[in-house]
Amino acid sequence: MKDGAAMPGWPLFLRREMAAAFLGLSPATFDNAVKDGLLPRALPLVGSVKAWHRADLEAWAEDRRAASENVPNEWDAA
């Protein structure tokens, strides 16, 4: 999926490429973050199909935003 804007709404469960696009990451960067434990792992859905719950990805993004608010910005002191 190249452009998330073409989709009117994101599904509840996102497969790998859509999950990466949802967070604005390349699939390779997304894979590395999952492998390194920085992002949640996929959930088993049916058979061998796995996907990420949208709320889990949103929670991760909100945690990242909240953490960045506590980091001093060097430009604020200028």
Secondary structure, DSSP 8 states (H G I E B T S, - for coil): ---GGGSSS--SEE-HHHHHHHHT--HHHHHHHHHTTSS---EEEETTEEEEEHHHHHHHHHHHHHHHHTS--TTTT-
